[in-house]
Amino acid sequence: MSDGRPLTPVLLRMLEGRVGSTLVMQLLGSSAAIAFDREYPFENSYLTYLARLASQLDRDPSETDTMGDLVYSSDRRIAPLPFVPRTVSAPELARRALGALWGAFSESVVDRRAVRYYAEKFWGDVEPLHGAGLRPIVIDLVRDPRDIIASIRAFNAKTGIRRFGRDQVETDGQHLARLVVGMGFRLRQMDSPVGASHAVLRYEDVASDLYATARSLGRLLGLELDPGEVLSAQSSMAGHMTSPSVEASVGRWRADLSDEEVALVERRLGPAMARLGYETVTR
């Protein structure tokens, strides 16, 4: 039976897309003790949404619409408070609201008896979660940034959809620059203390030895994870893959990126790449 305590969030923070997050979510999904919507691509992010919802209470009222729009009309959109709060502390209200929303979410999970954790691909800020008392476990997923770019391009070409921000720019060069800036920001974020249980997983290690990953995550969570269940379903994930094998997916940038593109990535991200164990080639 549930002990009434809120679920512990397990947050997958990603350097960018195409870093093995779907594979890790499949692995976490092999345990009945972890709740999330088991529907590919595993991106129904309840906690990210609830954190954003609660944060509206502590935003500048000048950013919002009028009282008539938000309080007295039939418009169901949510925005910051349409007035300056005097009766309450807006930061304290936002903090308590997130804690209460998470408690309500935890108690609403279907068949809560065996569930102890909740997992999601997380793009938000961890600090407000600490403030609300959620105590998340943070797992940072990284990959060679050069291979990320190559994999994103291949995935977009395979699906025929301009994803990962490609629809917001005109050229591949602009997209590359945008990806590098985003990865630089997230690498700095990952370098900062998270004040919680924390692990770093490299795509190269996860994809090449899922059994070892299952053991390390199992120790972190105190659970048994089943990599065999994930590997047995591998054929159903063929549409997600852009390389014929793990070996072909590692170092693919050597064939897929130009020398100029490699130099740009290494110039911007080289020191962080070195810390993560990725060698650079630009002199």
N, C-alpha and C positions, 0 to 999 in steps of 0.2 A: 504493500500500500504506500501511497505518497505520504511523506512526513510533513507536508505542508510548506516546506521551504521552496523558494523559487529555484528554477533550474539554473545550473551553471552554464553560461554561454561559452562555447568553443568557437573562437573567431578565426577564420582563415583570412589573413591580410595578404594581399597579392601584390607582387612587384608590378604586374600588369596582367592582362589576360594571357592565356596559353602558357601557364606556369605549372600545370598539373593539378589545379584546384578541383576539377571535376573528378579526377582519379582519387584524390584524397577524400572528397565528399562521398564517393562510392565506398571507400574503405570505412569511413566513419559510419556509413549507413548499414554496415554489416552487423552492427550491435543494436539490439533493441533498447539499450539504455540511452541512446542518443536520438532526440526528436528533431526532425525537419521534414519538409515535403520531399519525398523521394521521387521527384519528377525531373528528368533531364531538362535543362542544364543545372538544376539544383540552385536556382537563384531567387527563390521566394524568400526574401530577406526580411523577416518579421521584425527583428531587433533594430535593424537600420531604420526601418519605417517608424517604429515606435519612438526611437530616439529623436528622429527628426520631428515627429509630431509633438513630443514634449518640449522640444527646443523652441517651438513657436511662442511659448509663454514667456521666454526671456529674450525676445528680439525687440528691436527699436519699433515703437508704435508708428513712427513715421513711414515705415516700410509697408504698412497695411492699407486696406480700404477703409471705408467709413463704417460707423455703427450700423447704418441702414443696410449696408451690403452684407455685413457679417453676423448681425444679431437679429435684425427684424425682417429680413427678406427670406425667400425660399432657396437662396443660393447656398449650396452645401460645401463650398470650398472652405479650406482652413488657411488662416494667415495669422500673423502676430496679433496680439490684443489691439483693438482699435482705440485704445485710450492709455494714458499713463497710469499704472497701478499705484494706488496709495494705501490700500488696506493690507496688501500682502507684499512680501519681497518676491519679485519676479524670479530671480535666480533660485531661491529656495523652493518656490512653487514648481519650477521646471524640474528641479532635482527630485522632489518628492513625487511628482507626477510620473516621471520615468520609472521610479521604483515601484509605484502602485500599478502602472501599466504592465510592468514585467511580472509582478506577482499575479495579476489577472491572467496574463498570457499563460504562465506556468500552470495555474490551476485549471485552465481551459483545455490543456493538451489532452487529446483523446487517449484513453487507456493509460493514465499516468503511472500506474502501479510500478512498472519496472524502469521508468524513465528518470534519469538523473541529470542529463545534459541536453543542451540544444546547440546545434551547429549551423553556421551560415558563412557564406562568402561575404566578408565585411569590408566596406570601403570607408567607414566613418572614423570618428575620433574616439579613442578608447577612454579618454579622461572623464567625460560625462558619465560613463557607465560606472566608473569607480565612485564618482560622487553620489550616484544613486544606490551604491551598495551592491552592485551586481557581481563583482569579483570574477571577471572573465578569464579564461585561459586563451592566450594569444599564440597562434601558430603562423609564422611568417613564411610564405612560399616564394622562393626566388628561382631564377633561371638565368643563364647567360643572356644578357640583354640583346646581344646580336642574334641569338637564336629566337628570342621572343619576336623580334621584328620580322624575321624570315617566316616564322610560323603564322603570325597574324596575316601576313600577305598571302600565304598559301591558303589559309582558312577562308579569307574573304574571296579569293579566286574560286575556291571549291564550292562555296555556298552561293556565290553570286550576289552577296549582300555586303555593303560597305560598313563593317563593324569596327569596334575599338576606336571610334573617333574619326575613321576615314571619311565618313559622310559630312564632317564638319570642315573639311579643307578641300582644296582643289587638286593638289598634286601629291604624289608619293613623297616628294622631298619635304613638303610642308607637314605631312603626316609623320614622317620620321622625326622631324624636329619636335613635333608635339609629343610624340611618345617618349623621346629622350628627356624632355622637361618633366613629364609626369613621373617617369621612373626615378629621376633625380630627387624629386620631392618625396616620393615614397621611400627611397633608400635612406634619406635623412630622417624620416619618420620612424623607420625601423631601427635606426641607430639610437633613438631616444629610449630611455627606460620606460617600461610599460607598467611597472608596479604590480605585476601579476605573474602567474606561471607562464613561461614563455619558451617556445622552441622555434628553431629555424630549420626548414626543410628545403633542400635543393631539388629541383625537378630531376636533375641527372641521377640523383641517388634514389629518389622515390620510384621513378620509372624503371630503373635497372634492377632494383631489389625491393619489391613491394612487401616481401615477408619481413625484411629488416625494418622497414618503415612501420609495419603493423606492430612489431615488438616494441619499438621506441614510443609510438603513440599510445600503445596499450599500457606501458609503464607510466606514462604521463597521466593517463586518465584512470588507471586502475581497472581496465576493462580488457576483455578478449576480443580482438578484431580478427576478421576472417578474410585474408587476402585471396584465398581460393575462391570464395564467392565472387569476388570482383573479377578475377582472371577468367572464370567460367562464363562471364557475361561480356567478355571482350568483343566478341563478334558483333554484338548489338550496338557497340559504340564506334563502328567503322566510320560512320559519317562525321565523327568528331575528330578523327585522326587525319593528319596531313603527311605522315611519313610511313613507310612500310614497316619500320621497326624502330625500337628505341635507339639502336646504334645509329640509324640514319637520321634521327631527330637531333642528335647531339653533334654540334659543330657544323650544322647545315649552312650556317652563315657564310662559310668559306666559299660555297658555290653560289649562294643566293644573294649576297650583298656585294656591292662594288667596293673597291678600295677606299673611295671617298666616303662612302657611307660608314664603313668600319672605322675610319679615322675620326669621323664626327662623333660616333658613339663612344669611342675610347677616350677622346679628348674631354668629353663631358662627364663620363661615368667611370673612367679608368681606376681611380683610387678605390672607389667602392667595389668595383669588380674584383680588384686584387684582394680586398679583405674577404670576399666571398669565395676566393679560390679560382677565379677565372683569369687566365693569362691573356695579356694584350699583345698585339703584334705591331702596332704603330710605333715607329721610332721617332 
